[in-house]
Amino acid sequence: MKTADVRAMSQDQMNDTLADLKKEQFNLRFQKATGQMEKTARVKQIRRDIARIKTIAAEKSAGQKA
């Protein structure tokens, strides 16, 4: 997910995407624990996407308050 894509999202879309990513992260943790994980790089990618969405959401909310 690119930064420009996240910036184009509304707050509701970011919240929905964030919830989906957290569910996927949860599922990946179980796959890792049971030894069924195929794409190990996906964990890092999901973690960074979550951080990217949270950062941009914080920027947008700080911009609205100022």
Backbone as a ProteinNet text record, in pm:
[ID]
protein_1_A
[PRIMARY]
MKTADVRAMSQDQMNDTLADLKKEQFNLRFQKATGQMEKTARVKQIRRDIARIKTIAAEKSAGQKA
[TERTIARY]
84.3	0	89.8	59.7	141.6	85.6	170.8	131.9	26.2	39.2	-58.3	-197.2	-202.6	-330.9	-395.8	-315.9	-368.2	-414.6	-337.5	-375.7	-506.2	-537.4	-660.4	-783	-761.4	-872.4	-937.7	-1066.4	-1134.3	-1101.3	-1141.2	-1113.1	-1181.8	-1304.6	-1376.9	-1308.4	-1261.6	-1191.4	-1062.7	-992.2	-868.1	-897.8	-1005.3	-1041.4	-1077.2	-1150.3	-1187.4	-1063.8	-975.3	-853	-764.8	-757.7	-678.6	-732.8	-864.8	-925.7	-895.2	-902.6	-872.1	-726.2	-636.1	-494.2	-465.1	-531.4	-510.1	-561.2	-672.7	-723.2	-623.8	-570	-472.5	-346.3	-303.3	-186.4	-210.7	-329.8	-366.8	-360.5	-415.1	-413.5	-270.8	-187.8	-49	26.7	-4.5	60.1	24.5	-101.8	-141.5	-75.7	-65.9	0.6	146.8	210.9	351.1	364	272.3	279	255.9	171.7	141.8	232.3	320.9	414.5	354.7	244.9	178.1	206.9	290.2	314.8	398	352.1	424.6	502.3	437.4	501.4	539.4	661.7	706.1	724.1	750.3	769.1	638.5	527.2	395.9	378.9	439.1	429	486.8	604.1	668.9	587.9	535.2	457.4	329.1	260.9	138.9	171.3	276.9	315.7	343.9	411	442.4	317.7	226.9	102	18	14.1	-59.4	1.9	133	200.5	177	178.3	156.2	16.3	-83.7	-221	-237	-181.5	-192.1	-123.1	-8.2	65.9	-12.1	-65	-138.2	-269	-333.8	-456.3	-426.7	-314.6	-275.7	-244	-179	-148.6	-276.9	-372.2	-498.2	-576.1	-579.2	-653.6	-584.4	-452.5	-379	-400.3	-412.6	-435.7	-574.6	-671.5	-807.8	-820.5	-742.8	-751.5	-685.3	-580.8	-504.2	-574.4
-116.1	0	123.6	214.8	334.4	447.9	540.2	653.1	738.3	757	837.7	774.1	641.7	572.4	596.6	593.5	612.7	757	851.7	992.9	1023	948.9	970.3	912.7	829.2	766.5	862.6	838.5	913.3	847.3	912.1	857.9	722.4	709.2	582.3	470.8	503.8	404	360.5	456.7	421.5	330.3	358.5	273.9	132.6	121.3	-10.7	-87.8	-19.6	-83.2	-125.6	-40.7	-72.5	-197.1	-206.6	-324.3	-450.9	-440.6	-556.3	-599.5	-501.8	-533.5	-597.4	-550.4	-609.2	-753.2	-781	-918.6	-1007.7	-954.1	-1032.3	-1056.3	-956.7	-971.7	-1080	-1080.3	-1181	-1321.5	-1335.6	-1465.2	-1509	-1415.1	-1448.9	-1496.6	-1439.1	-1485.7	-1630.9	-1667.9	-1806.9	-1899.2	-1853.6	-1934.7	-1957.9	-1855.4	-1869.8	-1968.8	-1960.4	-2047.7	-2193.9	-2217.7	-2355.2	-2405	-2318.2	-2360.5	-2365.3	-2295.9	-2299.2	-2175.7	-2085	-1960.1	-1984.1	-1927.8	-1942	-1815.1	-1699.6	-1572.8	-1499	-1519.5	-1458.9	-1307.8	-1258.1	-1114.6	-1038.3	-1107.5	-1042.5	-983.2	-1042.3	-992.7	-851.4	-833	-702.2	-600.8	-643.5	-555.1	-508.2	-599.4	-565.9	-468.6	-495.9	-409.9	-267.2	-253.9	-121.4	-50.9	-126.2	-66.2	-13.7	-88.5	-43.3	86.7	90.8	211	328.3	302.6	407.8	468	383.1	431.6	510.3	458.9	529.4	665.4	673.2	798.6	901.9	862.2	955.9	997.3	906	940.5	1043.4	1028.7	1124.4	1260.5	1260	1385.2	1458.3	1383	1443.7	1499.1	1425.3	1473	1593.8	1597.8	1712.4	1834.5	1813.4	1922.6	1983	1901.2	1951.3	2030.5	1995.1	2062.7	2199.7	2211.7	2336.8	2444.1
0	0	0	-89.9	-102.9	-18.7	16.5	99.3	29.9	-99.3	-173.8	-167.7	-171.3	-161.9	-26	78.7	213.9	231.8	179.3	192.4	120	14.8	-61.2	10.7	110.6	182.1	280.7	305.8	411.6	545.3	653.4	787.4	805.7	756.5	769.3	690.4	571	490.3	557.8	618.6	688.9	806.9	880.2	994.1	949.2	838.3	786	740.1	668.6	620.4	737.3	838.4	956.8	1026.9	1037.9	1100.9	1020.3	887.6	802.3	818.1	822.6	837.1	972.6	1076.6	1209	1213.5	1145.5	1137.9	1064.1	953.5	877.6	959.7	1035.4	1120.8	1225.8	1282	1380.7	1319	1199	1130.9	1096.9	1059	1027.4	1150.5	1266.1	1389.2	1417.1	1394.3	1414.7	1312.9	1188.8	1087.1	1124.1	1177	1216.9	1332.2	1427.9	1544.6	1507.5	1406.7	1367.9	1256	1208.2	1104.3	965.4	941.5	811.6	726.6	776.4	705.4	581.6	469	343	309.1	324	288.7	416.4	458.8	584.4	571.9	453.8	433.5	451.9	443.1	457	597.4	698.2	835.4	842.7	786	786.9	707	594.9	509.2	579.6	647.6	720.6	833.4	906.6	1018.4	970.2	858.8	805.3	752.2	690.6	642.7	758.7	868.1	987.2	1039.1	1048.6	1097.1	1003	873.3	774.6	790.1	805.5	820.3	949.7	1058.3	1186.7	1180.5	1116.2	1106.3	1026.4	912.9	829.1	895.7	965.5	1037.4	1145.5	1214.9	1318.8	1256.8	1141.6	1073.7	1034	980.2	938.5	1056.9	1166.3	1281.9	1344.9	1344.2	1398.5	1308.3	1180.2	1085.9	1100.1	1137.9	1155.7	1284.5	1387.6	1516.8	1512	1429.7	1425.8	1346.8
[MASK]
++++++++++++++++++++++++++++++++++++++++++++++++++++++++++++++++++

